[in-house]
Amino acid sequence: MNAALDWAAALDPRLVLLALLAALNLWATGITALSDAPRREKTLWVAVIFLCPIVGSVLWFVFGPKLWAERR
């Protein structure tokens, strides 16, 4: 158990944040791809998400296509 804690403590926080940002971008892209939005809107959202990773993901979360609302 100590080896796992030592490994986790040795991680660079920037790499952890980068991995979280990459996961957020992939998640937002996947949800956008599964939405019923028109292709043009999907393409625009994917471009915003990847060209402006932090702001694009936040904007997508607030204004993007809502997968769960459409399926109810």
C-alpha positions in Angstrom: 0.0 0.0 0.0 2.8 2.4 0.7 4.2 2.0 -2.8 0.9 3.1 -4.3 0.7 6.1 -2.0 4.3 7.0 -2.8 3.6 6.8 -6.5 0.5 8.9 -6.2 2.4 11.6 -4.2 5.1 11.7 -6.8 2.7 12.6 -9.6 3.1 16.0 -11.1 -0.1 18.0 -10.5 0.1 19.5 -14.0 -0.1 16.0 -15.5 -3.1 15.1 -13.4 -4.9 18.3 -14.5 -4.0 17.6 -18.1 -5.4 14.1 -17.9 -8.6 15.4 -16.3 -8.9 18.0 -19.0 -8.4 15.4 -21.7 -11.1 13.2 -20.1 -13.5 16.1 -19.9 -12.9 16.9 -23.6 -13.5 13.3 -24.7 -16.6 13.1 -22.5 -18.0 16.3 -24.0 -17.2 15.1 -27.5 -18.8 11.8 -26.9 -22.0 13.3 -25.5 -22.1 15.7 -28.4 -21.8 12.9 -30.9 -24.6 11.0 -29.3 -27.0 13.9 -29.2 -29.7 14.5 -31.7 -28.4 17.9 -32.7 -27.8 18.6 -36.4 -24.5 17.7 -37.9 -23.4 21.4 -38.3 -24.1 22.1 -34.6 -22.2 19.0 -33.6 -19.2 19.9 -35.7 -19.2 23.5 -34.3 -19.3 22.2 -30.7 -16.5 19.7 -31.3 -14.4 22.5 -32.8 -15.1 24.8 -29.8 -14.3 22.0 -27.3 -10.9 21.2 -28.9 -9.8 24.7 -29.9 -10.6 26.2 -26.5 -10.2 23.2 -24.2 -11.1 24.8 -20.8 -13.5 27.5 -21.9 -15.0 25.3 -24.6 -15.8 22.5 -22.2 -17.4 24.9 -19.8 -19.5 26.5 -22.5 -20.5 23.1 -23.8 -21.6 22.1 -20.3 -23.8 25.2 -20.0 -25.1 25.7 -23.5 -24.4 22.5 -25.4 -26.8 19.7 -26.6 -28.5 18.0 -23.7 -28.5 14.2 -24.2 -30.5 13.3 -21.1 -33.2 16.0 -21.7 -33.9 14.7 -25.2 -34.2 11.1 -24.2 -36.9 11.6 -21.5 
